[in-house]
Amino acid sequence: MNLENLGGESQEPIAGLATRVWYAKKSDFETIIDTKKIEDEDPDNVAQSYAELMEITDNHVFKTTKCFKTIDYVQETGEIKTKSIGPKGGKLFENEVTIQLAGSGADRLGLLRVLKNGDLIVLVEEVGSGNIRQFGWSKYGAEASNLEHEITAALEGNNASKITFKDKNLGPASIYKGEISEIPAP
């Protein structure tokens, strides 16, 4: 792969995440599509540009009766963080997305219980670019690495759950350009 020139400034570099997460168990998929590679024995699997290293352009395929489920969360609480981890020659990226879910209903608390040991594929939308970022991939599902619920003493305080989904991947959280299926596969 050849190096590319990059740079410049955006007129409106808007941050923030939209208010919906799509999630599914990794085991709900028949096929999970991954990004192309820097090197591979099969030339069709090798990216020809930086963008191809990060974009998933085909649809993931669900098993029968399975689909993405949604979590709608509090606006301006979603945040993505990415950092490199590991020694030189063995570096990966650790990607995290944190959201806040308001309330303490049984369904919200039950969600925390279900997520605690899950192996997931998680999607979130960036506000500025509209990119759908993916956490988890075919070899390593995302996990709910931090699950907190808090009810503060003050009536005007916090009554919410904070959920952090985390994965380890070859790059920052990929950009998913496939279909987000919310209707169960036939």
Salt bridges, closest charged atoms under 4 A:
ASP40 OD1 - LYS37 NZ 3.17
GLU55 OE2 - LYS177 NZ 3.17
ASP72 OD1 - ARG20 NE 2.73
GLU79 OE1 - LYS81 NZ 3.90
GLU94 OE1 - LYS83 NZ 3.65
GLU94 OE2 - LYS166 NZ 3.75
ASP107 OD2 - ARG108 NH1 3.27
GLU126 OE2 - ARG133 NH1 2.86
